[in-house]
């Protein structure tokens, strides 16, 4: 391989790009809207066990890195409200 440092540099740039993209796009809102649409069209397929699993998993994911931030709390509240309808 000619220049292995170029590969490392390219990978570092990809990591920076992914963080910049996440900050620039309201990704969580878009994903929530897709999930909301799917749930509303298929809510009979969601048992209480599945809903509890989704809620527990989403809480765990949000808590996994330094606890929940403001945006994560907002999304979790939206998920909880969706299931309470």
PyMOL Python script that loads the backbone (N, CA, C, O; Angstrom):
from pymol import cmd

cmd.read_pdbstr("""\
ATOM      1  N   UNK A   1       0.854  -1.168   0.000  1.00  0.00           N
ATOM      2  CA  UNK A   1       0.000   0.000   0.000  1.00  0.00           C
ATOM      3  C   UNK A   1       0.902   1.235   0.000  1.00  0.00           C
ATOM      4  O   UNK A   1       1.872   1.296   0.756  1.00  0.00           O
ATOM      5  N   UNK A   2       0.597   2.176  -0.811  1.00  0.00           N
ATOM      6  CA  UNK A   2       1.427   3.368  -0.997  1.00  0.00           C
ATOM      7  C   UNK A   2       1.414   4.303   0.194  1.00  0.00           C
ATOM      8  O   UNK A   2       2.465   4.607   0.758  1.00  0.00           O
ATOM      9  N   UNK A   3       0.268   4.750   0.571  1.00  0.00           N
ATOM     10  CA  UNK A   3       0.177   5.824   1.573  1.00  0.00           C
ATOM     11  C   UNK A   3      -0.923   5.517   2.588  1.00  0.00           C
ATOM     12  O   UNK A   3      -2.030   6.041   2.464  1.00  0.00           O
ATOM     13  N   UNK A   4      -0.643   4.683   3.585  1.00  0.00           N
ATOM     14  CA  UNK A   4      -1.692   4.321   4.545  1.00  0.00           C
ATOM     15  C   UNK A   4      -2.220   5.496   5.341  1.00  0.00           C
ATOM     16  O   UNK A   4      -3.361   5.450   5.801  1.00  0.00           O
ATOM     17  N   UNK A   5      -1.433   6.554   5.524  1.00  0.00           N
ATOM     18  CA  UNK A   5      -1.900   7.718   6.278  1.00  0.00           C
ATOM     19  C   UNK A   5      -3.049   8.420   5.570  1.00  0.00           C
ATOM     20  O   UNK A   5      -3.863   9.078   6.218  1.00  0.00           O
ATOM     21  N   UNK A   6      -3.126   8.291   4.247  1.00  0.00           N
ATOM     22  CA  UNK A   6      -4.236   8.905   3.511  1.00  0.00           C
ATOM     23  C   UNK A   6      -5.558   8.233   3.857  1.00  0.00           C
ATOM     24  O   UNK A   6      -6.592   8.895   3.943  1.00  0.00           O
ATOM     25  N   UNK A   7      -5.524   6.937   4.054  1.00  0.00           N
ATOM     26  CA  UNK A   7      -6.740   6.205   4.414  1.00  0.00           C
ATOM     27  C   UNK A   7      -7.223   6.648   5.796  1.00  0.00           C
ATOM     28  O   UNK A   7      -8.415   6.884   5.990  1.00  0.00           O
ATOM     29  N   UNK A   8      -6.320   6.759   6.736  1.00  0.00           N
ATOM     30  CA  UNK A   8      -6.689   7.202   8.079  1.00  0.00           C
ATOM     31  C   UNK A   8      -7.269   8.608   8.028  1.00  0.00           C
ATOM     32  O   UNK A   8      -8.271   8.891   8.687  1.00  0.00           O
ATOM     33  N   UNK A   9      -6.653   9.483   7.258  1.00  0.00           N
ATOM     34  CA  UNK A   9      -7.149  10.848   7.123  1.00  0.00           C
ATOM     35  C   UNK A   9      -8.549  10.862   6.518  1.00  0.00           C
ATOM     36  O   UNK A   9      -9.421  11.598   6.980  1.00  0.00           O
ATOM     37  N   UNK A  10      -8.764  10.046   5.483  1.00  0.00           N
ATOM     38  CA  UNK A  10     -10.088   9.975   4.869  1.00  0.00           C
ATOM     39  C   UNK A  10     -11.129   9.491   5.862  1.00  0.00           C
ATOM     40  O   UNK A  10     -12.242  10.017   5.891  1.00  0.00           O
ATOM     41  N   UNK A  11     -10.791   8.501   6.675  1.00  0.00           N
ATOM     42  CA  UNK A  11     -11.735   7.991   7.666  1.00  0.00           C
ATOM     43  C   UNK A  11     -12.049   9.055   8.717  1.00  0.00           C
ATOM     44  O   UNK A  11     -13.195   9.179   9.150  1.00  0.00           O
ATOM     45  N   UNK A  12     -11.048   9.814   9.123  1.00  0.00           N
ATOM     46  CA  UNK A  12     -11.276  10.885  10.088  1.00  0.00           C
ATOM     47  C   UNK A  12     -12.196  11.944   9.506  1.00  0.00           C
ATOM     48  O   UNK A  12     -13.057  12.473  10.208  1.00  0.00           O
ATOM     49  N   UNK A  13     -12.021  12.258   8.224  1.00  0.00           N
ATOM     50  CA  UNK A  13     -12.902  13.230   7.571  1.00  0.00           C
ATOM     51  C   UNK A  13     -14.340  12.724   7.508  1.00  0.00           C
ATOM     52  O   UNK A  13     -15.280  13.505   7.649  1.00  0.00           O
ATOM     53  N   UNK A  14     -14.514  11.426   7.297  1.00  0.00           N
ATOM     54  CA  UNK A  14     -15.870  10.869   7.277  1.00  0.00           C
ATOM     55  C   UNK A  14     -16.540  10.999   8.633  1.00  0.00           C
ATOM     56  O   UNK A  14     -17.732  11.295   8.712  1.00  0.00           O
ATOM     57  N   UNK A  15     -15.784  10.779   9.700  1.00  0.00           N
ATOM     58  CA  UNK A  15     -16.347  10.931  11.044  1.00  0.00           C
ATOM     59  C   UNK A  15     -16.778  12.372  11.277  1.00  0.00           C
ATOM     60  O   UNK A  15     -17.874  12.622  11.777  1.00  0.00           O
ATOM     61  N   UNK A  16     -15.924  13.315  10.917  1.00  0.00           N
ATOM     62  CA  UNK A  16     -16.290  14.732  11.058  1.00  0.00           C
ATOM     63  C   UNK A  16     -17.520  15.067  10.234  1.00  0.00           C
ATOM     64  O   UNK A  16     -18.407  15.783  10.699  1.00  0.00           O
ATOM     65  N   UNK A  17     -17.576  14.547   9.003  1.00  0.00           N
ATOM     66  CA  UNK A  17     -18.721  14.810   8.143  1.00  0.00           C
ATOM     67  C   UNK A  17     -20.006  14.281   8.763  1.00  0.00           C
ATOM     68  O   UNK A  17     -21.040  14.947   8.713  1.00  0.00           O
ATOM     69  N   UNK A  18     -19.949  13.082   9.351  1.00  0.00           N
ATOM     70  CA  UNK A  18     -21.165  12.506   9.923  1.00  0.00           C
ATOM     71  C   UNK A  18     -21.685  13.342  11.087  1.00  0.00           C
ATOM     72  O   UNK A  18     -22.895  13.508  11.234  1.00  0.00           O
ATOM     73  N   UNK A  19     -20.780  13.873  11.920  1.00  0.00           N
ATOM     74  CA  UNK A  19     -21.218  14.732  13.016  1.00  0.00           C
ATOM     75  C   UNK A  19     -21.789  16.049  12.489  1.00  0.00           C
ATOM     76  O   UNK A  19     -22.789  16.542  13.010  1.00  0.00           O
ATOM     77  N   UNK A  20     -21.166  16.614  11.470  1.00  0.00           N
ATOM     78  CA  UNK A  20     -21.674  17.856  10.897  1.00  0.00           C
ATOM     79  C   UNK A  20     -23.046  17.644  10.277  1.00  0.00           C
ATOM     80  O   UNK A  20     -23.921  18.500  10.407  1.00  0.00           O
ATOM     81  N   UNK A  21     -23.248  16.514   9.604  1.00  0.00           N
ATOM     82  CA  UNK A  21     -24.534  16.214   8.988  1.00  0.00           C
ATOM     83  C   UNK A  21     -25.610  16.066  10.058  1.00  0.00           C
ATOM     84  O   UNK A  21     -26.712  16.595   9.913  1.00  0.00           O
ATOM     85  N   UNK A  22     -25.290  15.349  11.130  1.00  0.00           N
ATOM     86  CA  UNK A  22     -26.259  15.145  12.216  1.00  0.00           C
ATOM     87  C   UNK A  22     -26.695  16.472  12.818  1.00  0.00           C
ATOM     88  O   UNK A  22     -27.868  16.653  13.145  1.00  0.00           O
ATOM     89  N   UNK A  23     -25.755  17.399  12.965  1.00  0.00           N
ATOM     90  CA  UNK A  23     -26.093  18.694  13.537  1.00  0.00           C
ATOM     91  C   UNK A  23     -26.880  19.562  12.565  1.00  0.00           C
ATOM     92  O   UNK A  23     -27.644  20.428  12.993  1.00  0.00           O
ATOM     93  N   UNK A  24     -26.707  19.346  11.267  1.00  0.00           N
ATOM     94  CA  UNK A  24     -27.339  20.199  10.266  1.00  0.00           C
ATOM     95  C   UNK A  24     -28.764  19.759   9.928  1.00  0.00           C
ATOM     96  O   UNK A  24     -29.579  20.582   9.511  1.00  0.00           O
ATOM     97  N   UNK A  25     -29.068  18.495  10.099  1.00  0.00           N
ATOM     98  CA  UNK A  25     -30.365  17.967   9.699  1.00  0.00           C
ATOM     99  C   UNK A  25     -31.197  17.562  10.916  1.00  0.00           C
ATOM    100  O   UNK A  25     -30.667  16.984  11.865  1.00  0.00           O
ATOM    101  N   UNK A  26     -32.480  17.860  10.894  1.00  0.00           N
ATOM    102  CA  UNK A  26     -33.348  17.394  11.983  1.00  0.00           C
ATOM    103  C   UNK A  26     -33.715  15.922  11.785  1.00  0.00           C
ATOM    104  O   UNK A  26     -34.882  15.590  11.577  1.00  0.00           O
ATOM    105  N   UNK A  27     -32.733  15.062  11.850  1.00  0.00           N
ATOM    106  CA  UNK A  27     -32.902  13.650  11.523  1.00  0.00           C
ATOM    107  C   UNK A  27     -33.929  12.979  12.419  1.00  0.00           C
ATOM    108  O   UNK A  27     -34.777  12.232  11.931  1.00  0.00           O
ATOM    109  N   UNK A  28     -33.868  13.230  13.712  1.00  0.00           N
ATOM    110  CA  UNK A  28     -34.782  12.553  14.629  1.00  0.00           C
ATOM    111  C   UNK A  28     -36.240  12.874  14.311  1.00  0.00           C
ATOM    112  O   UNK A  28     -37.113  12.016  14.446  1.00  0.00           O
ATOM    113  N   UNK A  29     -36.500  14.097  13.894  1.00  0.00           N
ATOM    114  CA  UNK A  29     -37.870  14.478  13.534  1.00  0.00           C
ATOM    115  C   UNK A  29     -38.337  13.703  12.312  1.00  0.00           C
ATOM    116  O   UNK A  29     -39.466  13.214  12.274  1.00  0.00           O
ATOM    117  N   UNK A  30     -37.470  13.592  11.316  1.00  0.00           N
ATOM    118  CA  UNK A  30     -37.845  12.854  10.105  1.00  0.00           C
ATOM    119  C   UNK A  30     -38.097  11.383  10.407  1.00  0.00           C
ATOM    120  O   UNK A  30     -39.071  10.810   9.919  1.00  0.00           O
ATOM    121  N   UNK A  31     -37.233  10.769  11.204  1.00  0.00           N
ATOM    122  CA  UNK A  31     -37.422   9.365  11.549  1.00  0.00           C
ATOM    123  C   UNK A  31     -38.677   9.166  12.384  1.00  0.00           C
ATOM    124  O   UNK A  31     -39.395   8.182  12.210  1.00  0.00           O
ATOM    125  N   UNK A  32     -38.939  10.097  13.283  1.00  0.00           N
ATOM    126  CA  UNK A  32     -40.148   9.965  14.088  1.00  0.00           C
ATOM    127  C   UNK A  32     -41.383  10.028  13.205  1.00  0.00           C
ATOM    128  O   UNK A  32     -42.309   9.238  13.386  1.00  0.00           O
ATOM    129  N   UNK A  33     -41.415  10.955  12.252  1.00  0.00           N
ATOM    130  CA  UNK A  33     -42.574  11.071  11.363  1.00  0.00           C
ATOM    131  C   UNK A  33     -42.791   9.788  10.566  1.00  0.00           C
ATOM    132  O   UNK A  33     -43.930   9.366  10.363  1.00  0.00           O
ATOM    133  N   UNK A  34     -41.703   9.169  10.114  1.00  0.00           N
ATOM    134  CA  UNK A  34     -41.826   7.902   9.386  1.00  0.00           C
ATOM    135  C   UNK A  34     -42.378   6.810  10.298  1.00  0.00           C
ATOM    136  O   UNK A  34     -43.258   6.045   9.905  1.00  0.00           O
ATOM    137  N   UNK A  35     -41.848   6.749  11.521  1.00  0.00           N
ATOM    138  CA  UNK A  35     -42.337   5.750  12.468  1.00  0.00           C
ATOM    139  C   UNK A  35     -43.794   6.010  12.828  1.00  0.00           C
ATOM    140  O   UNK A  35     -44.591   5.075  12.906  1.00  0.00           O
ATOM    141  N   UNK A  36     -44.144   7.256  13.045  1.00  0.00           N
ATOM    142  CA  UNK A  36     -45.520   7.618  13.396  1.00  0.00           C
ATOM    143  C   UNK A  36     -46.483   7.179  12.295  1.00  0.00           C
ATOM    144  O   UNK A  36     -47.536   6.608  12.575  1.00  0.00           O
ATOM    145  N   UNK A  37     -46.124   7.442  11.073  1.00  0.00           N
ATOM    146  CA  UNK A  37     -46.974   7.047   9.943  1.00  0.00           C
ATOM    147  C   UNK A  37     -47.127   5.527   9.901  1.00  0.00           C
ATOM    148  O   UNK A  37     -48.231   5.015   9.717  1.00  0.00           O
ATOM    149  N   UNK A  38     -46.017   4.810  10.071  1.00  0.00           N
ATOM    150  CA  UNK A  38     -46.065   3.352  10.074  1.00  0.00           C
ATOM    151  C   UNK A  38     -46.937   2.838  11.214  1.00  0.00           C
ATOM    152  O   UNK A  38     -47.770   1.954  11.015  1.00  0.00           O
ATOM    153  N   UNK A  39     -46.745   3.391  12.403  1.00  0.00           N
ATOM    154  CA  UNK A  39     -47.515   2.946  13.559  1.00  0.00           C
ATOM    155  C   UNK A  39     -49.011   3.191  13.359  1.00  0.00           C
ATOM    156  O   UNK A  39     -49.827   2.311  13.632  1.00  0.00           O
ATOM    157  N   UNK A  40     -49.366   4.366  12.889  1.00  0.00           N
ATOM    158  CA  UNK A  40     -50.784   4.688  12.707  1.00  0.00           C
ATOM    159  C   UNK A  40     -51.442   3.794  11.654  1.00  0.00           C
ATOM    160  O   UNK A  40     -52.632   3.494  11.742  1.00  0.00           O
ATOM    161  N   UNK A  41     -50.669   3.378  10.673  1.00  0.00           N
ATOM    162  CA  UNK A  41     -51.214   2.491   9.641  1.00  0.00           C
ATOM    163  C   UNK A  41     -51.256   1.027  10.091  1.00  0.00           C
ATOM    164  O   UNK A  41     -52.005   0.226   9.532  1.00  0.00           O
ATOM    165  N   UNK A  42     -50.459   0.684  11.092  1.00  0.00           N
ATOM    166  CA  UNK A  42     -50.333  -0.715  11.504  1.00  0.00           C
ATOM    167  C   UNK A  42     -50.473  -0.907  13.011  1.00  0.00           C
ATOM    168  O   UNK A  42     -49.917  -1.857  13.561  1.00  0.00           O
ATOM    169  N   UNK A  43     -51.198  -0.033  13.680  1.00  0.00           N
ATOM    170  CA  UNK A  43     -51.219  -0.072  15.145  1.00  0.00           C
ATOM    171  C   UNK A  43     -51.787  -1.367  15.718  1.00  0.00           C
ATOM    172  O   UNK A  43     -51.471  -1.721  16.854  1.00  0.00           O
ATOM    173  N   UNK A  44     -52.601  -2.066  14.974  1.00  0.00           N
ATOM    174  CA  UNK A  44     -53.139  -3.329  15.493  1.00  0.00           C
ATOM    175  C   UNK A  44     -52.055  -4.407  15.615  1.00  0.00           C
ATOM    176  O   UNK A  44     -52.245  -5.391  16.330  1.00  0.00           O
ATOM    177  N   UNK A  45     -50.939  -4.233  14.936  1.00  0.00           N
ATOM    178  CA  UNK A  45     -49.839  -5.196  15.007  1.00  0.00           C
ATOM    179  C   UNK A  45     -48.932  -4.955  16.213  1.00  0.00           C
ATOM    180  O   UNK A  45     -48.037  -5.756  16.482  1.00  0.00           O
ATOM    181  N   UNK A  46     -49.153  -3.862  16.939  1.00  0.00           N
ATOM    182  CA  UNK A  46     -48.316  -3.492  18.083  1.00  0.00           C
ATOM    183  C   UNK A  46     -48.988  -3.937  19.379  1.00  0.00           C
ATOM    184  O   UNK A  46     -49.907  -3.283  19.873  1.00  0.00           O
ATOM    185  N   UNK A  47     -48.526  -5.037  19.912  1.00  0.00           N
ATOM    186  CA  UNK A  47     -49.058  -5.509  21.199  1.00  0.00           C
ATOM    187  C   UNK A  47     -48.474  -4.636  22.314  1.00  0.00           C
ATOM    188  O   UNK A  47     -47.532  -3.876  22.094  1.00  0.00           O
ATOM    189  N   UNK A  48     -49.044  -4.758  23.500  1.00  0.00           N
ATOM    190  CA  UNK A  48     -48.514  -3.985  24.625  1.00  0.00           C
ATOM    191  C   UNK A  48     -47.082  -4.404  24.939  1.00  0.00           C
ATOM    192  O   UNK A  48     -46.284  -3.582  25.391  1.00  0.00           O
ATOM    193  N   UNK A  49     -46.747  -5.661  24.709  1.00  0.00           N
ATOM    194  CA  UNK A  49     -45.376  -6.133  24.926  1.00  0.00           C
ATOM    195  C   UNK A  49     -44.403  -5.460  23.950  1.00  0.00           C
ATOM    196  O   UNK A  49     -43.308  -5.061  24.346  1.00  0.00           O
ATOM    197  N   UNK A  50     -44.790  -5.336  22.700  1.00  0.00           N
ATOM    198  CA  UNK A  50     -43.938  -4.672  21.708  1.00  0.00           C
ATOM    199  C   UNK A  50     -43.781  -3.195  22.055  1.00  0.00           C
ATOM    200  O   UNK A  50     -42.680  -2.650  21.972  1.00  0.00           O
ATOM    201  N   UNK A  51     -44.863  -2.554  22.439  1.00  0.00           N
ATOM    202  CA  UNK A  51     -44.799  -1.130  22.798  1.00  0.00           C
ATOM    203  C   UNK A  51     -43.881  -0.931  24.003  1.00  0.00           C
ATOM    204  O   UNK A  51     -43.057  -0.016  24.005  1.00  0.00           O
ATOM    205  N   UNK A  52     -44.013  -1.771  25.018  1.00  0.00           N
ATOM    206  CA  UNK A  52     -43.133  -1.664  26.183  1.00  0.00           C
ATOM    207  C   UNK A  52     -41.674  -1.874  25.794  1.00  0.00           C
ATOM    208  O   UNK A  52     -40.786  -1.187  26.299  1.00  0.00           O
ATOM    209  N   UNK A  53     -41.432  -2.816  24.903  1.00  0.00           N
ATOM    210  CA  UNK A  53     -40.073  -3.067  24.443  1.00  0.00           C
ATOM    211  C   UNK A  53     -39.514  -1.848  23.704  1.00  0.00           C
ATOM    212  O   UNK A  53     -38.357  -1.481  23.908  1.00  0.00           O
ATOM    213  N   UNK A  54     -40.311  -1.229  22.863  1.00  0.00           N
ATOM    214  CA  UNK A  54     -39.886  -0.026  22.138  1.00  0.00           C
ATOM    215  C   UNK A  54     -39.563   1.098  23.117  1.00  0.00           C
ATOM    216  O   UNK A  54     -38.544   1.775  22.977  1.00  0.00           O
ATOM    217  N   UNK A  55     -40.425   1.295  24.103  1.00  0.00           N
ATOM    218  CA  UNK A  55     -40.206   2.358  25.085  1.00  0.00           C
ATOM    219  C   UNK A  55     -38.947   2.111  25.913  1.00  0.00           C
ATOM    220  O   UNK A  55     -38.157   3.029  26.133  1.00  0.00           O
ATOM    221  N   UNK A  56     -38.762   0.880  26.369  1.00  0.00           N
ATOM    222  CA  UNK A  56     -37.568   0.560  27.160  1.00  0.00           C
ATOM    223  C   UNK A  56     -36.293   0.706  26.328  1.00  0.00           C
ATOM    224  O   UNK A  56     -35.286   1.223  26.812  1.00  0.00           O
ATOM    225  N   UNK A  57     -36.342   0.256  25.093  1.00  0.00           N
ATOM    226  CA  UNK A  57     -35.169   0.342  24.223  1.00  0.00           C
ATOM    227  C   UNK A  57     -34.824   1.783  23.907  1.00  0.00           C
ATOM    228  O   UNK A  57     -33.655   2.166  23.950  1.00  0.00           O
ATOM    229  N   UNK A  58     -35.826   2.585  23.589  1.00  0.00           N
ATOM    230  CA  UNK A  58     -35.553   3.985  23.264  1.00  0.00           C
ATOM    231  C   UNK A  58     -35.017   4.740  24.475  1.00  0.00           C
ATOM    232  O   UNK A  58     -34.146   5.598  24.331  1.00  0.00           O
ATOM    233  N   UNK A  59     -35.526   4.431  25.668  1.00  0.00           N
ATOM    234  CA  UNK A  59     -34.994   5.041  26.903  1.00  0.00           C
ATOM    235  C   UNK A  59     -33.535   4.646  27.105  1.00  0.00           C
ATOM    236  O   UNK A  59     -32.700   5.488  27.438  1.00  0.00           O
ATOM    237  N   UNK A  60     -33.232   3.375  26.906  1.00  0.00           N
ATOM    238  CA  UNK A  60     -31.863   2.894  27.092  1.00  0.00           C
ATOM    239  C   UNK A  60     -30.898   3.515  26.094  1.00  0.00           C
ATOM    240  O   UNK A  60     -29.773   3.866  26.448  1.00  0.00           O
ATOM    241  N   UNK A  61     -31.333   3.648  24.862  1.00  0.00           N
ATOM    242  CA  UNK A  61     -30.484   4.267  23.841  1.00  0.00           C
ATOM    243  C   UNK A  61     -30.225   5.727  24.199  1.00  0.00           C
ATOM    244  O   UNK A  61     -29.095   6.202  24.096  1.00  0.00           O
ATOM    245  N   UNK A  62     -31.251   6.425  24.611  1.00  0.00           N
ATOM    246  CA  UNK A  62     -31.098   7.841  24.967  1.00  0.00           C
ATOM    247  C   UNK A  62     -30.180   8.025  26.177  1.00  0.00           C
ATOM    248  O   UNK A  62     -29.442   9.007  26.256  1.00  0.00           O
ATOM    249  N   UNK A  63     -30.226   7.090  27.107  1.00  0.00           N
ATOM    250  CA  UNK A  63     -29.393   7.177  28.319  1.00  0.00           C
ATOM    251  C   UNK A  63     -27.963   6.685  28.102  1.00  0.00           C
ATOM    252  O   UNK A  63     -27.097   6.911  28.948  1.00  0.00           O
ATOM    253  N   UNK A  64     -27.710   6.019  26.983  1.00  0.00           N
ATOM    254  CA  UNK A  64     -26.441   5.328  26.780  1.00  0.00           C
ATOM    255  C   UNK A  64     -25.228   6.252  26.757  1.00  0.00           C
ATOM    256  O   UNK A  64     -24.150   5.854  27.198  1.00  0.00           O
ATOM    257  N   UNK A  65     -25.373   7.443  26.267  1.00  0.00           N
ATOM    258  CA  UNK A  65     -24.223   8.339  26.154  1.00  0.00           C
ATOM    259  C   UNK A  65     -24.492   9.617  26.920  1.00  0.00           C
ATOM    260  O   UNK A  65     -25.155  10.518  26.407  1.00  0.00           O
ATOM    261  N   UNK A  66     -23.995   9.707  28.122  1.00  0.00           N
ATOM    262  CA  UNK A  66     -24.104  10.903  28.955  1.00  0.00           C
ATOM    263  C   UNK A  66     -25.539  11.296  29.292  1.00  0.00           C
ATOM    264  O   UNK A  66     -25.804  12.472  29.539  1.00  0.00           O
ATOM    265  N   UNK A  67     -26.444  10.373  29.308  1.00  0.00           N
ATOM    266  CA  UNK A  67     -27.828  10.690  29.642  1.00  0.00           C
ATOM    267  C   UNK A  67     -28.560  11.384  28.511  1.00  0.00           C
ATOM    268  O   UNK A  67     -27.983  11.686  27.466  1.00  0.00           O
ATOM    269  N   UNK A  68     -29.825  11.628  28.734  1.00  0.00           N
ATOM    270  CA  UNK A  68     -30.671  12.239  27.704  1.00  0.00           C
ATOM    271  C   UNK A  68     -30.393  13.732  27.581  1.00  0.00           C
ATOM    272  O   UNK A  68     -30.246  14.440  28.577  1.00  0.00           O
ATOM    273  N   UNK A  69     -30.325  14.191  26.335  1.00  0.00           N
ATOM    274  CA  UNK A  69     -30.254  15.635  26.121  1.00  0.00           C
ATOM    275  C   UNK A  69     -31.655  16.153  25.826  1.00  0.00           C
ATOM    276  O   UNK A  69     -32.610  15.376  25.790  1.00  0.00           O
ATOM    277  N   UNK A  70     -31.782  17.433  25.618  1.00  0.00           N
ATOM    278  CA  UNK A  70     -33.100  18.070  25.429  1.00  0.00           C
ATOM    279  C   UNK A  70     -33.840  17.491  24.221  1.00  0.00           C
ATOM    280  O   UNK A  70     -35.037  17.211  24.294  1.00  0.00           O
ATOM    281  N   UNK A  71     -33.128  17.316  23.126  1.00  0.00           N
ATOM    282  CA  UNK A  71     -33.762  16.810  21.909  1.00  0.00           C
ATOM    283  C   UNK A  71     -34.224  15.368  22.094  1.00  0.00           C
ATOM    284  O   UNK A  71     -35.307  14.994  21.642  1.00  0.00           O
ATOM    285  N   UNK A  72     -33.401  14.563  22.760  1.00  0.00           N
ATOM    286  CA  UNK A  72     -33.793  13.175  23.009  1.00  0.00           C
ATOM    287  C   UNK A  72     -35.027  13.100  23.894  1.00  0.00           C
ATOM    288  O   UNK A  72     -35.904  12.266  23.668  1.00  0.00           O
ATOM    289  N   UNK A  73     -35.101  13.956  24.891  1.00  0.00           N
ATOM    290  CA  UNK A  73     -36.282  13.992  25.756  1.00  0.00           C
ATOM    291  C   UNK A  73     -37.533  14.342  24.955  1.00  0.00           C
ATOM    292  O   UNK A  73     -38.599  13.761  25.161  1.00  0.00           O
ATOM    293  N   UNK A  74     -37.391  15.294  24.044  1.00  0.00           N
ATOM    294  CA  UNK A  74     -38.533  15.688  23.204  1.00  0.00           C
ATOM    295  C   UNK A  74     -39.006  14.526  22.339  1.00  0.00           C
ATOM    296  O   UNK A  74     -40.207  14.286  22.216  1.00  0.00           O
ATOM    297  N   UNK A  75     -38.074  13.818  21.749  1.00  0.00           N
ATOM    298  CA  UNK A  75     -38.439  12.687  20.887  1.00  0.00           C
ATOM    299  C   UNK A  75     -39.069  11.572  21.716  1.00  0.00           C
ATOM    300  O   UNK A  75     -40.067  10.982  21.301  1.00  0.00           O
ATOM    301  N   UNK A  76     -38.501  11.280  22.875  1.00  0.00           N
ATOM    302  CA  UNK A  76     -39.088  10.254  23.743  1.00  0.00           C
ATOM    303  C   UNK A  76     -40.503  10.631  24.170  1.00  0.00           C
ATOM    304  O   UNK A  76     -41.389   9.777  24.203  1.00  0.00           O
ATOM    305  N   UNK A  77     -40.717  11.889  24.493  1.00  0.00           N
ATOM    306  CA  UNK A  77     -42.067  12.342  24.851  1.00  0.00           C
ATOM    307  C   UNK A  77     -43.034  12.155  23.686  1.00  0.00           C
ATOM    308  O   UNK A  77     -44.188  11.774  23.883  1.00  0.00           O
ATOM    309  N   UNK A  78     -42.561  12.424  22.481  1.00  0.00           N
ATOM    310  CA  UNK A  78     -43.421  12.247  21.305  1.00  0.00           C
ATOM    311  C   UNK A  78     -43.769  10.775  21.099  1.00  0.00           C
ATOM    312  O   UNK A  78     -44.898  10.445  20.735  1.00  0.00           O
ATOM    313  N   UNK A  79     -42.798   9.893  21.333  1.00  0.00           N
ATOM    314  CA  UNK A  79     -43.051   8.449  21.189  1.00  0.00           C
ATOM    315  C   UNK A  79     -44.069   7.994  22.237  1.00  0.00           C
ATOM    316  O   UNK A  79     -45.009   7.264  21.923  1.00  0.00           O
ATOM    317  N   UNK A  80     -43.875   8.424  23.465  1.00  0.00           N
ATOM    318  CA  UNK A  80     -44.814   8.063  24.537  1.00  0.00           C
ATOM    319  C   UNK A  80     -46.210   8.581  24.210  1.00  0.00           C
ATOM    320  O   UNK A  80     -47.186   7.846  24.366  1.00  0.00           O
ATOM    321  N   UNK A  81     -46.327   9.803  23.769  1.00  0.00           N
ATOM    322  CA  UNK A  81     -47.641  10.384  23.411  1.00  0.00           C
ATOM    323  C   UNK A  81     -48.277   9.630  22.256  1.00  0.00           C
ATOM    324  O   UNK A  81     -49.495   9.456  22.229  1.00  0.00           O
ATOM    325  N   UNK A  82     -47.481   9.183  21.312  1.00  0.00           N
ATOM    326  CA  UNK A  82     -48.012   8.430  20.181  1.00  0.00           C
ATOM    327  C   UNK A  82     -48.678   7.152  20.661  1.00  0.00           C
ATOM    328  O   UNK A  82     -49.765   6.800  20.201  1.00  0.00           O
ATOM    329  N   UNK A  83     -48.029   6.460  21.582  1.00  0.00           N
ATOM    330  CA  UNK A  83     -48.576   5.191  22.073  1.00  0.00           C
ATOM    331  C   UNK A  83     -49.769   5.392  22.998  1.00  0.00           C
ATOM    332  O   UNK A  83     -50.570   4.473  23.169  1.00  0.00           O
ATOM    333  N   UNK A  84     -49.906   6.565  23.597  1.00  0.00           N
ATOM    334  CA  UNK A  84     -51.027   6.809  24.503  1.00  0.00           C
ATOM    335  C   UNK A  84     -52.308   7.184  23.765  1.00  0.00           C
ATOM    336  O   UNK A  84     -53.375   7.223  24.377  1.00  0.00           O
ATOM    337  N   UNK A  85     -52.230   7.451  22.504  1.00  0.00           N
ATOM    338  CA  UNK A  85     -53.437   7.823  21.729  1.00  0.00           C
ATOM    339  C   UNK A  85     -54.384   6.669  21.569  1.00  0.00           C
ATOM    340  O   UNK A  85     -55.437   6.815  20.948  1.00  0.00           O
TER     341      UNK A  85
END
""", "prot")
cmd.dss("prot")
cmd.show_as("cartoon", "prot")
cmd.util.cbc("prot")
cmd.orient("prot")
